[in-house]
Amino acid sequence: MDIGGLELDRVNLSAAYNGISVPLTKSEWVILDVLDRHFGEVVTREELIYAISGTMVPIKTRTIDVHISSLRRKIYGLGPFALLGVYGKGYRLVRRKTEF
C-alpha cells in the first residue's frame, strides 16, 4: 500500500518513506492500515479497537492512545505525515505542510 509516498509492508510489518523503513507492531500496522484507507478522514476509537481485536469487546482506551503515540513518533521521523487527534471523535492521518 502507498499513502502519498508512505509505503506499508504487510509481510514485514513496516512503514517506509524515501527508502527509510521503520518496524511496526502488528497493532500499529493495523491502525496505520485503517487510517490509510480513510486518509484525511476521522476514524473513531471504536473502529480502531474493532480493527485490532476483531470484536467490539471493550479494551482500555489508553491502549489506542499508546499505539497512536508510538506511531506518531515513528511516522513523523519518516516524512511529512501526522496523526491528528480529533477531540471526542477519533484520529486521522494527514500530510503535514512542509516548512521552508
N, C-alpha and C positions, 0 to 999 in steps of 0.2 A: 504494500500500500504506500501511497505517496501523498503527503499532506503539504502541498506547496514547497516541495523540496525536502521535507522531513520524511524519511523512509522508515516504515515499521516492518520488522522481520519477525514473522510468527514463529518460524522454526528456532531461531536463536534467541527469541525474546529480547530484542534490542531495538533501539531507535538510532538512526544515523542522519547526519546532515553534512554536506560537503566532505564526505569521506571520514568524518569523525563519528564513532559509534559509542553508545553507552548501553550497558546492560540494564535490563528492567526485570523486576519480579513479574510473576505471572499476573498478579492483580494489577500492577502498574500498567502492564501491556494491555490488559483487557480494558482498563479505564481509558487509556490513550486511544485504543481502537474505537471505543464508543464515541469519545469526543471527536475523533477524526471523522466518523460517519455523520456527525452532526456539527461539523466545523462552523464556528461562529454562532451556533445556536446554544441556548441554555439546556443543559442536561441535568435533570433532577438527581438529588442524592439517592432517591429510591430507585431510579433507573440504573444508577451505578451499582447499588447494592445488588440488584437483581442480576446485572451482568456478571458480577463477581461470583455470586453464590448460586445463581440459577433458581432462586426462590425469593419470595418476599419475606422470608423469616427475618425478623429484626436483628440487625447486628449493631454494635455500638457505632454511632455516627462518627465518633472520633477516628474510627478505622479509615473511613473515606478521607477524612482530613489529613491523616498521616500519609496516606498514599499520594494525595494531591500535593502535599508539601514536598515530598520526595521527588515527585515528577516535576514540580516547578524548578527545583534545583537542577535536575538533570537536563531538561529541555532548554532552560534559559541559557545554559552553557553551550548548547549546540548551535543555536541560531535565533532568529527573530520570532520566537514563539512565546506565548504567555498563556497560563491557565488563570482565568479570572473567576473570582467568586461573585455570584450574583446573590446578594443578601436575601435570605428566605426562599430562594428558588433552587440554586444549584451551581453548576460550573460551566464555563465554556472555553474552548480553545480558539485563540485568535493569533494573528500575526502582529508582533509589536511593530510600531513605527520605528524605522531606522533613524539613528541620530547622526547628524552631520557635523 
